[in-house]
Amino acid sequence: MSQGSTIPNARSSTITSLTVHPPTWSSHPRMDKSAIANCTFDSLTSSTVIDHSRLTSSTLSTSSTEPGKSSIDRSALDNAYVTDSHLDRSTIKYATVTLSHLDRSAVTGPDTIVSDSLIDRSNLTNCTVSNRCVIERTAASNCIFSDKSNVSRCQANFSSITKGTKAERSVFQNTNIEASKVERSNFNNCDIVNCRLERTVFKGMKLRNGRWERGNLVGKMGDEEVVAENIEVAQGREMREKQEMGTLQEPLQPERPEQYPRDEKTMVFLTLYDCDWDC
């Protein structure tokens, strides 16, 4: 579309491979209930309206000279790559979003990847979310969520929540948790697998196969042994065990025959002996 265009608006349309520079138009574009693909929208202002639209592989940016932001309702993007996703009143910045549903959420950071998941009223920075996870009313940074995990009303930093973990109203800091259920708990520098924890606080612990309530062990999960061990002690023990196993697995080296020192007399004798033998 060139300067003086009388059709700057799109309704129920499909737009592909288009670069838009509104300052060259007679008015700013309005897109409603449209599908936008492989497009670049540059220097948009508050005069621009994008409403109820699906954006695929597109970049939208605001004007650096005019105040105010574009009205982008139910799909707000800023220098983001978004494909095959539904965005509802959300903000996506420097992130990759595929096959996902975002509702009233902020997803930011160049390392953020959201795939095949639901994000609702959450704020994620530099996180990876994949494989049908549900993240609701959660604030997280530098985290990994995967394998159908469900996280609600939590705070997480530098943590991994995977393998179907269900967490509610909890705090995770430098923690790895797998296949567990957590409610109203706080974890710092922990490694947790196959546990159920309610109203519990742990720091620097390795937990396995147990059920804790208010800090007390009240049962076990499954038939395997319950483990509750200081994580530094556990890591040191595991390292020693690996070193011992590596020593046992090293192949035996054949012993070298003993080497005797040879002085000048011995060398003369051997030379004469060899000469006599050859003769």
Rosetta blueprint (number, residue, H / E / L):
1 M L
2 S L
3 Q L
4 G L
5 S L
6 T L
7 I L
8 P L
9 N E
10 A E
11 R E
12 S L
13 S L
14 T E
15 I E
16 T E
17 S L
18 L L
19 T E
20 V E
21 H L
22 P H
23 P H
24 T H
25 W L
26 S L
27 S L
28 H L
29 P L
30 R E
31 M E
32 D E
33 K L
34 S L
35 A E
36 I E
37 A E
38 N L
39 C L
40 T E
41 F E
42 D E
43 S E
44 L E
45 T L
46 S L
47 S L
48 T L
49 V E
50 I E
51 D E
52 H L
53 S L
54 R E
55 L E
56 T E
57 S L
58 S L
59 T E
60 L E
61 S E
62 T E
63 S L
64 S L
65 T L
66 E L
67 P L
68 G L
69 K L
70 S L
71 S E
72 I E
73 D E
74 R L
75 S L
76 A E
77 L E
78 D E
79 N L
80 A L
81 Y E
82 V E
83 T E
84 D L
85 S L
86 H E
87 L E
88 D E
89 R L
90 S L
91 T E
92 I E
93 K E
94 Y L
95 A L
96 T E
97 V E
98 T E
99 L L
100 S L
101 H E
102 L E
103 D E
104 R L
105 S L
106 A E
107 V E
108 T E
109 G L
110 P L
111 D L
112 T L
113 I E
114 V E
115 S E
116 D L
117 S L
118 L E
119 I E
120 D E
121 R L
122 S L
123 N E
124 L E
125 T E
126 N L
127 C L
128 T E
129 V E
130 S L
131 N L
132 R L
133 C L
134 V E
135 I E
136 E E
137 R L
138 T L
139 A E
140 A E
141 S E
142 N L
143 C L
144 I E
145 F E
146 S L
147 D L
148 K L
149 S L
150 N E
151 V E
152 S E
153 R L
154 C L
155 Q E
156 A E
157 N E
158 F L
159 S L
160 S E
161 I E
162 T E
163 K L
164 G L
165 T L
166 K E
167 A E
168 E E
169 R L
170 S L
171 V E
172 F E
173 Q E
174 N L
175 T L
176 N E
177 I E
178 E E
179 A L
180 S L
181 K E
182 V E
183 E E
184 R L
185 S L
186 N E
187 F E
188 N E
189 N L
190 C L
191 D E
192 I E
193 V E
194 N L
195 C L
196 R E
197 L E
198 E E
199 R L
200 T L
201 V E
202 F E
203 K E
204 G L
205 M E
206 K E
207 L E
208 R E
209 N L
210 G E
211 R E
212 W E
213 E E
214 R L
215 G L
216 N E
217 L E
218 V E
219 G E
220 K E
221 M L
222 G L
223 D L
224 E L
225 E L
226 V L
227 V E
228 A E
229 E E
230 N E
231 I H
232 E H
233 V H
234 A H
235 Q H
236 G H
237 R H
238 E H
239 M H
240 R H
241 E H
242 K H
243 Q H
244 E H
245 M H
246 G H
247 T H
248 L H
249 Q H
250 E L
251 P L
252 L L
253 Q L
254 P L
255 E L
256 R L
257 P L
258 E L
259 Q L
260 Y L
261 P L
262 R L
263 D L
264 E H
265 K H
266 T H
267 M H
268 V H
269 F H
270 L H
271 T H
272 L H
273 Y H
274 D H
275 C H
276 D H
277 W H
278 D H
279 C L
